[in-house]
């Protein structure tokens, strides 16, 4: 069940750029998204490990930083506007 929900969320989020960007640049946009996720996949564990070390083994700062990142992402998403469709 968890895998199904995870795949459904990933598919929904990953197909969103196709609705936001013109087809002439979608390849570059997807490449940029993948680059960002790769950088995040490297930096996140190091950052969280550092926060746990600073907090003397407590995960509190790590969880707070993840909550702040999720909240910031949610707020940023509110300002995304879909591309204008042209009437033919």
C-alpha positions in Angstrom: 0.0 0.0 0.0 2.8 2.4 0.9 4.5 1.8 -2.4 1.3 2.4 -4.3 0.8 5.7 -2.6 4.4 6.7 -3.1 4.3 5.9 -6.8 1.0 7.8 -7.2 2.4 10.9 -5.5 5.7 10.7 -7.5 3.8 10.4 -10.8 1.4 13.2 -10.0 4.2 15.6 -9.0 6.6 14.6 -11.8 3.9 15.1 -14.5 3.1 18.6 -13.2 5.9 20.4 -15.1 4.4 19.2 -18.4 1.3 21.3 -17.6 3.4 24.3 -16.5 6.0 24.6 -19.3 6.0 24.8 -23.0 6.9 21.6 -24.9 9.9 23.3 -26.5 11.7 23.5 -23.1 10.3 20.6 -21.2 13.4 18.5 -21.7 15.6 21.1 -20.1 13.1 21.6 -17.3 13.0 17.9 -16.5 16.8 17.9 -16.5 16.9 20.8 -14.1 14.4 19.0 -11.8 16.5 15.8 -11.9 19.7 17.8 -11.1 18.0 19.5 -8.2 16.8 16.2 -6.8 20.3 14.6 -7.2 21.9 17.6 -5.3 19.3 17.3 -2.6 19.9 13.6 -2.4 23.6 14.3 -1.6 23.2 17.3 0.6 20.2 16.2 2.7 21.8 13.3 4.5 25.0 15.3 5.2 23.0 18.3 6.5 20.7 16.1 8.7 23.7 14.2 10.0 25.4 17.5 10.9 22.3 18.7 12.7 22.0 15.4 14.7 25.7 15.7 15.6 25.3 19.4 16.7 22.3 18.3 18.8 24.3 15.6 20.6 22.5 12.7 19.0 19.0 14.2 19.2 16.9 14.1 16.1 14.9 17.2 17.1 16.8 19.7 14.9 16.7 17.3 12.0 13.0 16.9 12.2 12.4 20.6 12.6 14.6 21.4 9.6 12.6 18.9 7.5 9.3 20.4 8.7 10.5 23.9 7.8 11.6 22.7 4.3 8.2 21.1 3.8 6.4 24.2 4.9 8.6 26.4 2.6 7.9 24.1 -0.3 4.2 24.2 0.3 4.2 28.0 0.4 6.2 28.2 -2.8 3.8 25.8 -4.6 0.9 28.2 -3.8 2.6 30.8 -6.0 3.0 28.6 -9.1 0.7 29.6 -11.9 -0.1 27.3 -14.9 0.9 28.4 -18.3 -1.6 30.4 -20.3 -3.4 28.5 -22.9 -3.9 30.1 -26.3 -7.2 30.1 -28.0 -7.0 28.6 -31.5 
